[in-house]
């Protein structure tokens, strides 16, 4: 790996996580001033579809057989439709800080699914990591349930954001081979196209009822940020990083997202930082760190 490639990969992962961390409070603000979760996820899917298909015109062409195109439909269900619906609608209900903290749980779900699907071994580090991560998530959900202020969080939103991570972990476990076969633009143009076909027939009528003329300009700018930077640019940058960096290194960058989200949310007055959230962050981060530091099946076989 050349130094230039490594630097580009690291900067790409930092940029993606930074954009996603900033996306949570901006999307939350937009969804309290004229839009809701269904509107936002519809814009993300359709906007991503349009942007990736336009960009693919200038990218190298790849032949995709119909068998793989249909596989991309399955990938779109878990990687986009379920993932984005659960996260975006969950974010509209809970605080942006809680939503971002929940995103760090994805490596834990990936580890559990890898055990059942890919027969990856469960080590003591992974076991302790799962226990710590689950404890952090439970503390966050419990504190949301007892909160009287929605800026602290909401249990329904927390659970939806957690379900989004499970959905994306399923996507990684089930569709990893086909994802590695094609370029970032080919993958995303077909996944976003399928996601649009699957989602928009159910949400188009809802979106058509938006009060377009009375919705503030700031709301549209925030929605534009979510579509362009939080979806289009974010997906490109993270795939650039994933092609060069080890999965353990990529997972560590997950920590940037909640740090950015917490800081911006507090500055924007969209969230209140409590001792329970601080404890949850420590437990979830510790759990994820143990999971990504533990040995994989390949590592164990190589050592033997």
N, C-alpha and C positions, 0 to 999 in steps of 0.2 A: 504494500500500500504506500503510495507516494505521499509526501507531506502535504502537497496541494489537495489531493483527494481527501485525505483525512481532515484537513482544515475545513474544506467545503462541506463535508459530511457533518462535522460538529456544529458548524454555523447553521446548517440547514435544520438540524434537530433543535438547536436553541431557538431559532426563528419560529419553527412550527409550534413549539410549546409556548413560546411567548405570545404568539398570535392567538392560540387557543385560550391561554390564561386571561388575555384581555377580552376575548370574545364573550366569556361568561357574564361579566358585569354589563357590557354594552348590550348584549342580547336581552338581559334581564331588564335593563332600562327601557329598551324598545318595546318589550312585552308588557310594560306598565303604562305605556303612552301611545295606545292606538292599535297595537298588534297583540296576538296571543300565540301560544305554542304551535297551534296548527298552521297559522299563517307563516310563522318563521320557518318551520320545517319544510313547508311547501316551497318557500323561496330558496332555501338551501339546496333542495333536491333539483328543482327546475333550473336554478341559476348555475349550479355545478354542472348539470347536463349540457347547457348551452355553452358554457365556457370551455369545457373539456372537448366538446365536438369541434368548436371553432379552432382551438389550439391544435387538435389532432390533424388538421389540414396541413399544418406546417411541420408536423413531426414525421419521422420515417414510418412508412406504411407496413403493417404486419397483417398477414393472412390469418384470420380467425375462423376455424371451421364451426359449423352450427352446433356441434356437440359442446364446444367450449363456450359459445355464445349463450347456450342454455345453462351451462355451469355458472356463468356470470350472473344469471338471474337468481340462482340460489345464493351466490355471494352477496348480491344486492340486498336480499331479504335480511340477512344477518348483519352485514357490514354497513348498510346504509338505512334501510327502512326501519327496522326494529331499533337499531342503535341510535339513529338521529331522532326518531319519534320519541323514544323513551327519554333520551337526554334533554332534548329541547323542551318537551312538554313538562318534564320533571323540573327543569330550570325555571320554567314559568311559574311553578308552584313554590319551590323552595328558594333558599338564598344562593347567590352565585358562589359563595365560599363553600357551602356544603356540596354543591354540584361539582366543583373542582376537586375537592378532597376525595369525593367518591371515584373520580376518574383514575386515581392512583391505584385502585384495587384491581385493575385489569390483569396485571401479571399474576396475581393470586388465582384468579379464575382460569387464566391460561395454564397455570401449573396443574390445577385440579383436572381440567379437561384433558391435558396432555397425558395424565396418568391413565385415564379411562380409554382415550382414543389412540394415543401414540405409544402407550405402555412405558412412559417415562417413569423412573423410580421415584418413590417418595422418601426423601432423606429426613433426618431429624431437623435440619435447618428449615426445610420446606414445611414440616409439620408445625414447628414453633412459629414460623412466618405466617402461616394461615391462621393460627390461633390469635396472634397479635393483630393481624389485619382485620379479622372478623370482630375482635373486641373493639377496635377503633371504630368500625362501621356501626356496631351496636350502640356504642356510647353516643355517636353522632345522631343516630335515629332516635334513641331514647331522649336525648336532650331536645330534639326537635319536637317530639311528642308532648313534652311538658312545657315547651316555650309558649309564652303569651304574645310574643312579638314575632311576626313573620320574617323579620330581618335575621333572626337566629336560624330559622329553617322550618321545614314542614316534612313530616314523616312520609307522606305520599310522594312528594318530590324526591326525597332522599332515596326511597326504594326504586323509583323509576330510573334515577341516575345510576343506581347500582345495577339494575336490570340492563341498562345500556352497555355497561362494561362486560356483563355476562354474554350479551349478544355479540359484541365485537370479539371476545375471546373465542366464541364458537366459530365465528367467521375465520379467524386465524388458524384454528385447529383443523377445520374441515376443508378449507380452500387454499391452504398454503402452497400446494404444488402448482396450481394453475396461476396463482398470483406471481410466482417466481418465473413463469414462462414468458410473460409479456411485459412491455414497457409501461411506465406509469400512466401515459396518456391512453393507451389501448385499454388498460384495465379500467380506468375511471370513466372513460366515455361510454363503455358498455354497461358498467355497473350503475352509473347515474341515469342512463337511458332506461334500463329496466326498472330502476327505483321510481322514475317519473311515471312510467306506465302503471306500476303497481299502486302508487300512492295518490297521484293527482285526481283520478276519477272519484275518490272518496273525499277529497279536500277542496276541489275546485269551487264547489258551490259556497263553501264556507269563506274562502278567500274573496270571492266576488262580492261578499257583503261588507268588506272593509270600507270604512268611511275615508275614501282616498283624499278628498279635498280638505278634510278637517284634521287629518293625521299630520303632526308636526314634521318639519323638515329634518330635525335632529333624529327622529325615529327612523326616517328613510335612510339617513346617512349611517346610522347604527346597523340597520338591516343590510345595507350595502357592504359594510365592513364584515359582517357575519358571512355573507355569501362569497365575497372576493377573497378576503384574507383568512377568515376562519375556516372556509371550506376549500376553495380552489387552491390558493397558495399553500395553505396548511397541509393539504393532502400531497401536493407535489414535493414540498420540502421534507416531509417525514419519510416519503419513499426514497428520496435521494439519500437520506441518512441511513435508512435501513439496508440499502444495497452495499454499503461500505463498512459500517460499524457492526460490532458484535451485538446480539440481542440484549446482553446484559448492560452494555453501554447505552443502548437506545432506551432501555427501561429506566435508567437513572435519570434521564432527561424529563421523565414524568413529574419529577419533583418541582420543576420550574413552574408548571401550570398553576397549582394551587397557591404558590408564593405570590405570583403576579396577580392572580384573581383576588386573594385576600387583601393585598395592599390597595388595589384599585377600588375594590368594593367598599372598603372603609372610607377611602377618600371621597367616593361618590355618594356616601351615605346609604348604600344599598345593603349593608350588612353590619352586624355587631359581632365582634370577636369575643368569645367566652372562653373560660378555662376548660370547658368540656371539649370545645373545638380544638384547643391547643393540645389536649391529651389525645384526642382522636388522631390528629396529625402525626404526633410522635409514634403512636401505636401502628398506624397504617404504614407510615414511612419505614418503620423498623421491620414490619412484616414483609413488605415488598423487598427491602434490602436483603433480608435473609433468603427469600425465595430466589432472587436473581443471583445471589452469591453461591447457592448450592449447586452441586454437580449435576449435569444432565446425563442421560443414558450414554451419549457419545463420549463424554468425558470419562465416565466410569470404564467403558470398554477400552478407551485409549490407555488408561492407567493400568488396566489388567494386561 
